[in-house]
Amino acid sequence: MFFDVIIVGAGPGGIFSAYELTQRRPDLKVAVFEAGHPLAKRKCPIDGDKIKACIGCKSCSIMSGFGGAGAFSDGKYNITNDFGGTLYEYIGKTKALELMRYVDDINMAYGGEGTKLYSTAGTKFKKLCMQNDLYLLEASVRHLGTDINYVVLENLYTYLKDKVTFFFNTPVDEVAVCEGGYKVICKTGEFTCKNCIISVGRSGSKWMETVCKIMDIPTKSNRVDIGVRVELPAEIFSHLTDELYESKIVYRTPKYGDKVRTFCMNPRGAVVNENTNGIITVNGHSYADPEKQTENTNFALLVAKHFSEPFKDSNGYGESIARLSNMLGGGVIVQRFGDLIRGQRSTPSRIEEAFLTPTLNATPGDLSLVLTKRILDGIIEMIYALDKVAPGTANDDTLLYGVEVKFYNMEVAVDQRLETKHKGLYVIGDGSGITHSLSHASASGVFVARNIAEE
Ligand SMILES: Cc1cc2nc3c(=O)[nH]c(=O)nc-3n(C[C@H](O)[C@H](O)[C@H](O)COP(=O)(O)OP(=O)(O)OC[C@H]3O[C@@H](n4cnc5c(N)ncnc54)[C@H](O)[C@@H]3O)c2cc1C
């Protein structure tokens, strides 16, 4: 079976590549291979009742399937070069922003219309943050919400399904150079194409590493972000979240000079488990629908760890810390901030007595037995700094869930067209190590599709 373009992975990167190809070159034969299920069949078995913890499904419905890791996410599309990836280093800042806005237009046309676009432009919080050793990053944030994000994906699939050939539950085992292009090998057979776009995201990171080794494509990696998810009453951050929805605030610890930042803020949202390669970490999301909202706001506090030679396995380091929390708590651990500061573990009764109801059923425990001193010091210092711009953050009852780890894919060597040293083989999205967000991954898909369409 021959295709003009084969896309590996149906996350935002793959979907937007396919979308743009159908728009610009409807004459091309395009196929998408996806390891996970179609959107309608994606269902995590954890129901909090019969199944309380991850049972390690063959294909994790949270991370895999049509929509990729973003399908049940909060659907926050951050239009900015300040965070979410370094796509601008390859394609330029103006182009990157233009493509992120284009993706936003498509999302609006496919069901997102009416959702709110927040912006940091002109906000008084920038000054307030600066006065308290904090730095507010600039961005426009489109908040689709988990529910509308799903509707947009449904509509995009309806548009694409008759124009593109989808192979679901079909992980690609191998990509190899062949005459006139590439051979894509799966359990079900071999397929050839002229151009191949690999967009396998975080869940495909180990596979991507193997592909790079076999095809002799250089890679580099040295970063992992480790921290906790903070949960507190929504009122404490409401002055920030009502105006900005998501505020990315950075703090530099005086002691170590490490950067600690807020990440993935979910006003009136819920804390959730995340399974990465069998390790249970924590994440969060929220719904646009007021009926599904909670009384709490959650966000991550992450410390960026960059390693230098000779250590190369930054993700392995993050995994080991996450494994430690899984070992002690059987999954995610939760601790009250007051307990952490007093050097005592949280117990079920201490959590129950608190004035805050947790949205995730995690094991009460002691995060100081899991996180290293340097990371924990950074998190505690940042909580006290945040307490100055959002009084109440450092309350005893503030909940810390651990651990949250942001793994970074190793960076794949690509040129300014996001093409590898093999002509016609592109690596995009989070799987390239260049993007770490919905908007950047989607924009990279549009960018590569346009390059292919113009050839
Ligand atoms: C719970 C959660 C919440 C998030 N919230 C946000 C948010 O609000 N805003 C934001 O910007 N980002 C968020 N993110 C991150 C965001 O989802 C990712 O940055 C984005 O999905 C990356 O897109 P991608 O297409 O590069 O990869 P992915 O979305 O990871 O998609 C890759 C796809 O490739 C498939 N695949 C992997 N290997 C193979 C293979 N060998 N063969 C075939 N298919 C394969 C996978 O099954 C997957 O479906 C969140 C992530 C999670 C997990």
The ligand as an ORCA input file, in Angstrom:
! r2SCAN-3c Opt
* xyz 0 1
  C      -3.568     15.041     31.453
  C      -2.848     15.982     30.509
  C      -3.231     17.312     30.455
  C      -2.592     18.199     29.571
  N      -3.046     19.492     29.500
  C      -2.507     20.343     28.596
  C      -3.029     21.648     28.412
  O      -4.037     22.056     28.998
  N      -2.389     22.485     27.526
  C      -1.292     22.088     26.817
  O      -0.764     22.879     26.032
  N      -0.811     20.822     26.948
  C      -1.384     19.952     27.803
  N      -0.888     18.666     27.920
  C       0.207     18.268     27.022
  C      -0.336     18.038     25.604
  O      -1.371     17.086     25.675
  C       0.789     17.581     24.682
  O       1.771     18.592     24.662
  C       0.285     17.348     23.264
  O      -0.752     16.400     23.248
  C       1.421     16.885     22.341
  O       0.896     16.566     21.083
  P       1.635     15.502     20.141
  O       0.769     15.328     18.936
  O       3.019     15.914     19.938
  O       1.705     14.133     20.966
  P       0.581     13.267     21.689
  O      -0.606     14.084     21.976
  O       1.244     12.572     22.796
  O       0.156     12.201     20.575
  C       1.021     11.203     20.125
  C       0.199     10.020     19.624
  O       1.100      9.104     18.985
  C       0.698      7.771     19.294
  N       1.864      6.889     19.165
  C       2.943      6.805     19.978
  N       3.820      5.890     19.501
  C       3.269      5.375     18.361
  C       3.679      4.399     17.418
  N       4.835      3.749     17.523
  N       2.845      4.113     16.384
  C       1.652      4.762     16.243
  N       1.215      5.705     17.115
  C       2.018      6.021     18.150
  C       0.189      7.854     20.719
  O      -0.717      6.798     20.963
  C      -0.490      9.230     20.739
  O      -1.874      9.159     20.485
  C      -1.514     17.748     28.770
  C      -1.109     16.410     28.839
  C      -1.766     15.515     29.680
  C      -1.339     14.085     29.727
*
